[in-house]
């Protein structure tokens, strides 16, 4: 198809394509052209496509209009082209045309003068139609000052989805404090949660879109928000992603400061309320509050999150965690190696030598079962540890109490205690309120120790008319014990012939050789043979591990300090 493009741009009084219209889509350009087909004037319907370009030859296609069917009569045609006026910023523009799949050359240049004359028309309800100063040129500065009492006074729109050109570009060369490429200010004094100096939105349904994206190539702030009242300097809201994401290589990812409110507040319905990461020793999140509130710092060199409550009355909480599953979780990664390297998932410390508190908890845990429903288990504190090999030691729970005096308990249990394993100790007693002076004294007795796992049974029995008796033992005695030992003591008078007449059989034994009607105090000992005892037998004498030699279970008893203890908190500097 041999086509000759003879196109004339009609400049009409109603032409409105300039920046001053401030609409995404300006008034249409009326385009008139002459089309020849095979050397003769064309007649009929032809499919045409129109593209706004920034170059006469190649360049960038700024906007592609949808194909349209155009009627050509005796070679003449006329169309209205609705290009977005955001593309008409004073730069040269060309019109590229394609007819029935064939590109026509050369492109038609659109002159500057027609599209920067007036801007008093807008087709959209959300765009202003009463612009006071649509376009002003002052010396070498291009200034757009738009004011509206009902719509959007200034709108920038980038319609090409394949370019990274911004909808609005703000730049400044100022080196002074307060210089801004784009300044957004909400002057309303009304209490409206939707009023915003700058608001960024994205319609992206994936993970790659940002409502506001700030980039700083130095050590400053990528996004800085300031509020001098009681509102928020920066608010980020999302349905499923991150409300505010701060990323930095060397500076501060997110920085929040408030003189009367919250430096940073983060909340989430299903994910993390706040997540902080940093690849250097600087703070992942830094926030401060001045009036007895909370300040916290996150730094990879020391703490993932460090929190302080500076209320001198001690009524506040430094960190409060609430969740459907885990309120607060602390994880110390296994990286690194060395005898002095410490890893603590959660470290709790409270009080001090100058505190006035009566109750002080370094770490407190409380769990409650539901009021209804059975077969539930609650743990106020649950500690677990796993040993890596036979040369290591692990503690599910380690308790230590130190100090120059006072009452000290490494562990205190108000209630029943069960040990599913072997219990070892340096010494032991029972300690009760003294039965003769319970308000003022204690009574303590030592445990009875034995190199064997032994059970003791005893009683007093009266002999029959033949000077004998049968002692009945518990029905579980024979299944629990072995290697029996007997002790008989005459009560009231000597009985030289007193003896065990028959050994234990069927959970009983017989006494003989006594005096009729007299009493005998008896005692039987048995060594445990139950499954738990056989599974965990006692080794009476064992060698210390090589790494424990020179150390003591009870170093104070030998005149040493806790630095010679085998079991103590913190790593040893061996």
Secondary structure per residue as TSV (DSSP state, phi and psi in degrees):
chain	resnum	aa	ss	phi	psi
A	1	X	-	360.0	117.3
A	2	X	-	-90.8	111.4
A	3	X	-	-119.9	140.4
A	4	X	-	-118.7	121.0
A	5	X	E	-94.8	108.4
A	6	X	E	-118.2	90.4
A	7	X	E	-109.7	138.1
A	8	X	E	-122.8	127.0
A	9	X	E	-85.3	120.1
A	10	X	-	-84.2	123.7
A	11	X	-	-99.8	105.8
A	12	X	-	-109.8	164.3
A	13	X	T	-65.5	-28.3
A	14	X	T	-85.4	5.6
A	15	X	-	-68.2	124.6
A	16	X	-	-142.6	90.2
A	17	X	-	-121.2	-3.2
A	18	X	S	-74.2	173.8
A	19	X	G	-62.0	-27.2
A	20	X	G	-67.2	-20.0
A	21	X	G	-68.1	-27.0
A	22	X	-	56.9	27.0
A	23	X	-	-109.2	154.9
A	24	X	S	-65.9	-33.0
A	25	X	S	-128.0	112.2
A	26	X	-	-79.0	-177.5
A	27	X	S	-63.3	146.6
A	28	X	-	-68.0	148.7
A	29	X	E	-86.9	128.2
A	30	X	E	-88.9	116.7
A	31	X	E	-113.2	126.5
A	32	X	E	-117.9	136.7
A	33	X	E	-146.9	166.5
A	34	X	E	-119.1	127.8
A	35	X	E	-122.9	129.6
A	36	X	E	-113.1	141.9
A	37	X	E	-123.0	110.2
A	38	X	T	67.3	30.3
A	39	X	T	87.8	-4.7
A	40	X	E	-118.8	154.5
A	41	X	E	-56.5	134.1
A	42	X	-	-79.3	150.5
A	43	X	-	-138.5	139.7
A	44	X	E	118.9	-168.9
A	45	X	E	-96.1	131.6
A	46	X	E	-128.2	137.5
A	47	X	E	-82.6	124.1
A	48	X	E	-126.5	146.3
A	49	X	E	-126.1	139.4
A	50	X	E	-122.5	134.2
A	51	X	E	-129.1	132.9
A	52	X	E	-91.2	123.3
A	53	X	E	-124.0	161.7
A	54	X	S	-103.0	11.4
A	55	X	S	-147.8	153.4
A	56	X	S	-73.9	-19.8
A	57	X	S	-120.0	-71.1
A	58	X	S	-108.1	-99.3
A	59	X	S	69.4	-153.9
A	60	X	-	-116.9	133.4
A	61	X	E	-77.9	111.0
A	62	X	E	-78.4	-36.0
A	63	X	E	-154.7	133.6
A	64	X	E	-109.7	119.4
A	65	X	-	-85.2	148.9
A	66	X	-	-61.6	148.9
A	67	X	-	-57.0	145.0
A	68	X	E	-136.3	146.8
A	69	X	E	-88.8	119.9
A	70	X	E	-116.0	132.1
A	71	X	E	-84.2	126.8
A	72	X	E	-113.5	125.2
A	73	X	B	-122.6	119.5
A	74	X	T	52.3	37.2
A	75	X	T	84.0	-7.2
A	76	X	E	-102.4	141.8
A	77	X	E	-147.6	159.9
A	78	X	E	-143.6	132.7
A	79	X	E	-135.7	158.3
A	80	X	E	-111.0	125.2
A	81	X	E	-109.9	120.9
A	82	X	-	-102.2	83.7
A	83	X	-	-89.2	147.0
A	84	X	-	-68.8	129.3
A	85	X	G	-74.2	-4.3
A	86	X	G	-63.6	-23.4
A	87	X	G	-77.6	-14.2
A	88	X	-	-97.6	80.7
A	89	X	S	-104.9	17.5
A	90	X	S	101.6	-10.9
A	91	X	S	-80.7	159.2
A	92	X	-	-66.2	141.1
A	93	X	E	-132.4	146.4
A	94	X	E	-127.7	156.7
A	95	X	E	-111.1	119.3
A	96	X	E	-103.7	137.2
A	97	X	E	-126.2	139.0
A	98	X	E	-126.7	125.5
A	99	X	E	-117.7	121.0
A	100	X	T	50.8	39.7
A	101	X	T	85.3	-2.4
A	102	X	E	-108.7	128.9
A	103	X	E	-80.9	129.9
A	104	X	-	-91.3	143.3
A	105	X	S	-131.6	148.4
A	106	X	S	-83.9	172.2
A	107	X	-	-71.7	157.0
A	108	X	E	-98.5	126.9
A	109	X	E	-81.9	135.4
A	110	X	E	-97.6	118.7
A	111	X	-	-70.0	156.7
A	112	X	S	-72.3	-43.9
A	113	X	G	-56.1	-44.6
A	114	X	G	-63.0	-34.7
A	115	X	G	-96.4	6.7
A	116	X	G	-120.8	22.7
A	117	X	S	-87.8	-55.9
A	118	X	-	-138.6	156.6
A	119	X	-	-151.9	77.4
A	120	X	-	-120.6	12.3
A	121	X	-	-126.9	136.6
A	122	X	-	-143.1	138.6
A	123	X	-	-97.0	-9.5
A	124	X	-	-104.9	142.5
A	125	X	T	-67.7	-25.6
A	126	X	T	-95.7	13.6
A	127	X	B	-118.1	139.0
A	128	X	-	-64.2	144.9
A	129	X	S	-120.5	12.0
A	130	X	-	-131.9	51.1
A	131	X	-	-66.5	131.9
A	132	X	S	-84.1	-45.3
A	133	X	E	-129.8	86.8
A	134	X	E	-71.4	-34.1
A	135	X	E	-157.9	120.0
A	136	X	E	-129.3	134.1
A	137	X	E	-114.0	117.5
A	138	X	E	-122.1	114.3
A	139	X	T	44.4	-117.1
A	140	X	T	-102.5	15.7
A	141	X	E	-109.7	132.5
A	142	X	E	-98.2	117.2
A	143	X	E	-121.6	128.8
A	144	X	E	-112.5	116.6
A	145	X	E	-122.7	105.7
A	146	X	-	-118.8	136.2
A	147	X	-	-130.9	137.9
A	148	X	-	-141.6	149.1
A	149	X	S	-104.7	0.8
A	150	X	S	-146.6	-23.7
A	151	X	S	-117.2	-152.2
A	152	X	B	-98.8	109.9
A	153	X	S	-69.7	-27.4
A	154	X	-	-142.0	128.2
A	155	X	-	-137.8	130.4
A	156	X	-	-113.9	135.4
A	157	X	-	-138.5	128.2
A	158	X	-	-112.2	111.6
A	159	X	-	-91.2	-16.7
A	160	X	-	-82.6	114.6
A	161	X	T	-78.2	-3.8
A	162	X	T	-103.9	2.6
A	163	X	-	-112.1	160.2
A	164	X	-	-102.9	10.9
A	165	X	-	-61.7	139.5
A	166	X	-	-77.5	154.4
A	167	X	S	-68.3	-40.9
A	168	X	S	-134.5	132.0
A	169	X	-	-117.5	121.8
A	170	X	-	-117.2	129.8
A	171	X	-	-133.6	151.6
A	172	X	-	-146.3	144.6
A	173	X	-	-102.3	9.2
A	174	X	-	-66.9	139.1
A	175	X	-	-108.8	7.6
A	176	X	S	-92.9	160.2
A	177	X	T	-63.2	137.5
A	178	X	T	93.2	-7.5
A	179	X	-	-66.0	133.1
A	180	X	-	-136.7	135.6
A	181	X	S	-69.4	-42.7
A	182	X	S	-133.3	128.6
A	183	X	-	-117.7	123.4
A	184	X	-	-115.6	133.0
A	185	X	-	-137.8	128.9
A	186	X	-	-102.0	111.2
A	187	X	-	-90.2	-6.5
A	188	X	-	-66.6	137.5
A	189	X	-	-92.9	-1.5
A	190	X	S	-71.3	153.3
A	191	X	-	-84.4	79.7
A	192	X	-	-120.6	125.4
A	193	X	T	-72.9	-14.5
A	194	X	T	-93.6	-8.8
A	195	X	-	-71.1	127.7
A	196	X	-	-142.7	136.7
A	197	X	S	-66.4	-45.6
A	198	X	S	-135.8	130.2
A	199	X	-	-130.4	128.2
A	200	X	-	-116.1	135.5
A	201	X	-	-131.6	149.4
A	202	X	-	-133.7	142.0
A	203	X	-	-94.5	7.6
A	204	X	-	-63.5	136.9
A	205	X	-	-100.8	1.2
A	206	X	S	-101.5	-151.9
A	207	X	S	-105.9	0.9
A	208	X	S	-99.6	-7.8
A	209	X	-	-89.9	152.5
A	210	X	-	-128.6	133.6
A	211	X	S	-67.5	-45.2
A	212	X	S	-135.0	130.0
A	213	X	-	-123.4	115.7
A	214	X	-	-112.2	134.6
A	215	X	-	-126.9	130.4
A	216	X	-	-127.9	127.2
A	217	X	S	-91.8	2.5
A	218	X	S	-113.0	-141.6
A	219	X	S	-108.6	18.0
A	220	X	S	-91.8	-145.6
A	221	X	-	-108.6	130.0
A	222	X	S	-71.6	-40.0
A	223	X	S	-131.8	129.5
A	224	X	-	-128.0	123.7
A	225	X	-	-122.6	136.8
A	226	X	-	-134.4	130.7
A	227	X	-	-132.4	124.7
A	228	X	S	-91.5	-4.9
A	229	X	S	-102.9	-130.9
A	230	X	S	-115.7	12.2
A	231	X	S	-88.9	-141.0
A	232	X	-	-127.4	135.1
A	233	X	S	-70.7	-43.1
A	234	X	-	-135.7	130.4
A	235	X	-	-123.9	126.5
A	236	X	-	-119.6	126.1
A	237	X	-	-127.8	134.3
A	238	X	-	-145.5	153.6
A	239	X	S	-83.3	-29.6
A	240	X	S	-148.1	-4.4
A	241	X	S	-106.1	-132.7
A	242	X	-	-108.5	127.7
A	243	X	S	-63.1	-48.8
A	244	X	-	-136.5	127.5
A	245	X	-	-118.8	119.4
A	246	X	-	-115.9	124.4
A	247	X	-	-128.0	133.9
A	248	X	-	-146.5	148.8
A	249	X	S	-92.6	-28.2
A	250	X	S	-145.3	-12.5
A	251	X	S	-110.1	-128.3
A	252	X	-	-117.8	124.4
A	253	X	S	-69.7	-52.6
A	254	X	E	-135.6	130.7
A	255	X	E	-128.2	124.2
A	256	X	E	-127.6	133.2
A	257	X	E	-133.2	135.3
A	258	X	E	-143.1	140.5
A	259	X	S	-93.0	-12.7
A	260	X	S	-147.6	-4.1
A	261	X	S	-123.5	-133.0
A	262	X	-	-108.1	130.0
A	263	X	S	-63.1	-49.0
A	264	X	-	-140.9	131.7
A	265	X	-	-127.1	128.1
A	266	X	-	-131.8	133.5
A	267	X	-	-143.7	149.1
A	268	X	-	-147.5	145.9
A	269	X	S	-79.2	-39.0
A	270	X	S	-130.1	-14.7
A	271	X	S	-113.2	-146.9
A	272	X	-	-86.1	129.2
A	273	X	S	-64.7	-38.6
A	274	X	-	-147.8	134.7
A	275	X	-	-132.5	128.3
A	276	X	-	-126.9	133.7
A	277	X	-	-141.1	148.5
A	278	X	-	-151.4	147.0
A	279	X	S	-102.7	7.2
A	280	X	S	-135.6	-174.6
A	281	X	S	-80.3	0.5
A	282	X	S	-79.2	174.1
A	283	X	E	-80.1	131.0
A	284	X	E	-70.7	-41.5
A	285	X	E	-138.9	133.2
A	286	X	E	-127.1	127.1
A	287	X	E	-143.8	151.4
A	288	X	E	-144.6	150.0
A	289	X	E	-138.2	137.1
A	290	X	S	-86.8	-33.5
A	291	X	S	-105.0	86.0
A	292	X	S	47.0	43.0
A	293	X	-	-110.4	-132.5
A	294	X	E	-125.7	134.8
A	295	X	E	-128.3	144.6
A	296	X	E	-145.7	151.1
A	297	X	E	-135.7	136.5
A	298	X	E	-114.8	125.6
A	299	X	E	-146.1	133.9
A	300	X	S	-71.0	-23.1
A	301	X	S	-69.8	-33.8
A	302	X	S	-122.7	-63.0
A	303	X	-	-127.8	138.2
A	304	X	S	-65.1	-36.9
A	305	X	-	-151.1	124.0
A	306	X	E	-117.9	127.3
A	307	X	E	-127.7	141.2
A	308	X	E	-130.7	140.6
A	309	X	E	-113.3	117.4
A	310	X	-	-97.0	13.8
A	311	X	-	-67.6	116.8
A	312	X	T	-69.0	-19.6
A	313	X	T	-80.0	-11.2
A	314	X	-	72.2	29.1
A	315	X	-	-98.7	-11.3
A	316	X	S	-91.1	178.4
A	317	X	-	-124.8	128.4
A	318	X	S	-71.0	-47.7
A	319	X	-	-133.5	130.4
A	320	X	-	-124.3	122.8
A	321	X	-	-119.7	129.8
A	322	X	-	-137.8	129.6
A	323	X	-	-156.4	165.3
A	324	X	S	-71.2	-22.5
A	325	X	S	-120.4	-70.0
A	326	X	-	-118.0	118.3
A	327	X	S	-68.9	-52.4
A	328	X	-	-137.2	131.9
A	329	X	-	-126.6	130.2
A	330	X	-	-117.9	128.9
A	331	X	-	-128.5	127.5
A	332	X	-	-109.9	119.8
A	333	X	-	-69.8	153.6
A	334	X	-	-81.0	1.5
A	335	X	-	-61.8	152.5
A	336	X	-	95.9	165.5
A	337	X	-	-155.4	141.3
A	338	X	-	153.3	150.7
A	339	X	T	-65.1	-31.4
A	340	X	T	-93.7	6.0
A	341	X	-	-80.8	130.8
A	342	X	-	-113.7	138.0
A	343	X	-	-129.7	119.5
A	344	X	-	-129.3	121.7
A	345	X	S	-67.9	-51.9
A	346	X	-	-134.5	127.1
A	347	X	-	-117.4	120.3
A	348	X	-	-115.7	135.0
A	349	X	-	-141.7	139.6
A	350	X	-	-145.3	151.8
A	351	X	-	78.8	-160.6
A	352	X	-	164.2	175.0
A	353	X	T	-66.8	-20.4
A	354	X	T	-106.7	8.8
A	355	X	-	-72.1	150.6
A	356	X	-	-105.3	8.1
A	357	X	-	-75.4	147.6
A	358	X	S	-89.4	-35.9
A	359	X	-	-116.0	124.4
A	360	X	-	-130.9	125.6
A	361	X	-	-121.8	121.1
A	362	X	S	-67.4	-39.0
A	363	X	S	-150.3	127.1
A	364	X	-	-124.7	133.7
A	365	X	-	-130.4	140.5
A	366	X	-	-142.4	134.6
A	367	X	-	-132.9	145.4
A	368	X	-	-134.1	130.8
A	369	X	-	-77.1	156.9
A	370	X	-	-68.1	157.4
A	371	X	S	-70.7	-26.5
A	372	X	S	-124.7	153.7
A	373	X	-	93.6	136.3
A	374	X	S	-109.1	-175.5
A	375	X	S	59.9	37.5
A	376	X	-	-109.8	150.1
A	377	X	-	-128.1	133.0
A	378	X	-	-121.9	136.7
A	379	X	-	-120.4	117.4
A	380	X	S	-64.9	-45.0
A	381	X	S	-138.3	129.3
A	382	X	-	-122.8	121.2
A	383	X	-	-123.0	133.5
A	384	X	-	-137.4	148.7
A	385	X	-	-147.8	153.2
A	386	X	-	-128.1	130.6
A	387	X	-	-88.6	137.6
A	388	X	-	-81.9	-37.0
A	389	X	S	-156.7	179.3
A	390	X	T	-68.9	-16.0
A	391	X	T	-88.2	-3.2
A	392	X	-	-104.4	165.3
A	393	X	-	-128.4	137.5
A	394	X	-	-128.4	146.7
A	395	X	-	-126.0	120.2
A	396	X	S	-65.6	-44.8
A	397	X	S	-139.1	130.6
A	398	X	-	-123.0	123.4
A	399	X	-	-120.1	136.6
A	400	X	-	-143.6	136.2
A	401	X	-	-125.6	126.2
A	402	X	-	-127.7	163.3
A	403	X	S	147.0	167.4
A	404	X	S	-77.3	-15.3
A	405	X	S	-174.6	-164.6
A	406	X	S	82.3	-179.3
A	407	X	-	-86.1	128.1
A	408	X	-	-127.7	132.8
A	409	X	-	-131.4	123.1
A	410	X	S	-69.5	-29.2
A	411	X	-	-151.0	139.7
A	412	X	-	-135.6	129.2
A	413	X	-	-120.6	120.8
A	414	X	S	-97.9	85.9
A	415	X	S	141.3	-170.9
A	416	X	-	-72.5	147.1
A	417	X	-	-128.4	132.7
A	418	X	-	-125.7	134.6
A	419	X	-	-114.7	110.7
A	420	X	S	-90.5	70.9
A	421	X	S	167.8	-158.6
A	422	X	-	-98.4	129.6
A	423	X	-	-99.7	123.9
A	424	X	-	-122.7	152.4
A	425	X	-	-157.3	160.4
A	426	X	S	-81.9	-38.5
A	427	X	-	-158.5	170.1
A	428	X	-	-163.8	151.9
A	429	X	E	-145.7	165.9
A	430	X	E	-99.0	147.4
A	431	X	E	-135.9	121.7
A	432	X	E	-134.1	166.8
A	433	X	E	-64.4	131.7
A	434	X	-	-61.0	125.8
A	435	X	T	-63.2	-21.7
A	436	X	T	-93.7	-19.0
A	437	X	S	-151.4	66.4
A	438	X	T	-63.9	-24.0
A	439	X	T	-80.5	-18.1
A	440	X	T	-125.5	-14.7
A	441	X	-	-135.6	159.9
A	442	X	E	-110.1	159.9
A	443	X	E	-128.2	127.9
A	444	X	E	-125.5	142.0
A	445	X	E	-130.2	146.6
A	446	X	E	-81.7	155.5
A	447	X	-	-73.5	156.4
A	448	X	-	-90.9	122.0
A	449	X	-	-104.6	154.2
A	450	X	-	-155.4	144.9
A	451	X	S	-72.4	-6.9
A	452	X	S	-115.9	155.4
A	453	X	-	-81.6	90.6
A	454	X	E	-114.4	143.6
A	455	X	E	-107.8	142.4
A	456	X	E	-121.0	131.5
A	457	X	E	-128.0	140.2
A	458	X	E	-152.4	166.0
A	459	X	E	-179.6	-178.8
A	460	X	E	-127.0	133.1
A	461	X	E	-133.6	147.4
A	462	X	E	-96.1	133.0
A	463	X	-	-78.8	150.6
A	464	X	-	-83.0	-172.7
A	465	X	T	-65.9	-14.8
A	466	X	T	-97.4	4.0
A	467	X	S	77.0	24.3
A	468	X	-	-130.6	172.6
A	469	X	E	-164.0	155.9
A	470	X	E	-112.1	122.5
A	471	X	E	-93.5	120.1
A	472	X	E	-92.7	125.5
A	473	X	-	-99.8	165.8
A	474	X	-	-57.2	152.2
A	475	X	T	-68.5	-16.0
A	476	X	T	-92.9	-1.2
A	477	X	H	-58.5	-48.8
A	478	X	H	-67.4	-34.1
A	479	X	H	-78.5	-16.4
A	480	X	H	-98.8	-26.8
A	481	X	E	-124.5	161.4
A	482	X	E	-150.2	175.4
A	483	X	E	51.5	65.5
A	484	X	E	-76.6	144.7
A	485	X	E	-125.8	141.2
A	486	X	E	-120.3	148.1
A	487	X	E	-143.7	124.6
A	488	X	E	-122.7	134.7
A	489	X	E	-131.6	125.9
A	490	X	E	-73.0	140.8
A	491	X	E	-114.8	125.1
A	492	X	S	98.6	-34.7
A	493	X	S	-163.2	157.8
A	494	X	-	-69.1	143.2
A	495	X	-	-135.2	87.5
A	496	X	T	-60.2	-28.0
A	497	X	T	-93.0	5.0
A	498	X	-	-63.0	131.8
A	499	X	E	-159.9	169.1
A	500	X	E	-83.5	112.8
A	501	X	E	-77.0	-35.5
A	502	X	E	-146.8	141.4
A	503	X	-	-72.0	169.6
A	504	X	-	-64.4	127.0
A	505	X	-	-154.8	131.0
A	506	X	S	64.0	36.2
A	507	X	S	63.4	34.8
A	508	X	E	-158.2	158.6
A	509	X	E	-143.7	163.7
A	510	X	E	-115.3	145.7
A	511	X	E	-111.4	140.0
A	512	X	E	-142.3	171.4
A	513	X	S	82.7	12.9
A	514	X	-	-99.7	-174.1
A	515	X	-	-98.7	137.9
A	516	X	T	-57.3	134.9
A	517	X	T	79.5	-4.1
A	518	X	-	-86.3	166.1
A	519	X	E	-107.7	152.0
A	520	X	E	-131.5	129.5
A	521	X	E	-90.5	123.2
A	522	X	E	-119.0	154.5
A	523	X	E	-145.7	135.1
A	524	X	E	-128.3	132.5
A	525	X	E	-115.2	143.5
A	526	X	E	-138.3	144.6
A	527	X	E	-87.4	133.6
A	528	X	E	-63.9	139.0
A	529	X	-	-131.5	17.3
A	530	X	S	-72.7	169.7
A	531	X	H	-61.6	-41.5
A	532	X	H	-65.1	-39.9
A	533	X	H	-67.4	-40.8
A	534	X	H	-68.6	-31.5
A	535	X	H	-74.5	-33.1
A	536	X	T	-124.6	70.5
A	537	X	-	-71.5	156.8
A	538	X	-	-87.0	126.6
A	539	X	-	-95.3	111.4
A	540	X	S	-68.1	-43.3
A	541	X	S	-126.1	125.8
A	542	X	-	-139.5	155.2
A	543	X	-	-84.9	145.4
A	544	X	-	-73.0	151.7
A	545	X	-	-61.9	156.1
A	546	X	G	-58.4	-43.3
A	547	X	G	-71.6	-12.7
A	548	X	G	-100.7	-4.3
A	549	X	T	-70.2	136.2
A	550	X	T	90.3	-4.7
A	551	X	-	-112.5	165.3
A	552	X	B	-133.2	148.3
A	553	X	S	-68.8	-36.5
A	554	X	S	-131.1	72.6
A	555	X	G	-63.0	-31.1
A	556	X	G	-61.8	-32.1
A	557	X	G	-65.9	-21.4
A	558	X	G	-105.6	10.0
A	559	X	T	86.8	14.8
A	560	X	-	-107.2	166.1
A	561	X	-	-89.4	-178.6
A	562	X	G	-68.7	-12.2
A	563	X	G	-67.7	-15.6
A	564	X	G	-100.5	15.1
A	565	X	B	-85.4	142.3
A	566	X	S	-71.6	-48.0
A	567	X	S	-103.0	109.2
A	568	X	-	-153.5	161.0
A	569	X	S	-75.1	148.8
A	570	X	S	82.6	162.2
A	571	X	-	-77.4	149.9
A	572	X	-	-88.9	141.5
A	573	X	-	-92.5	77.1
A	574	X	-	-77.1	360.0
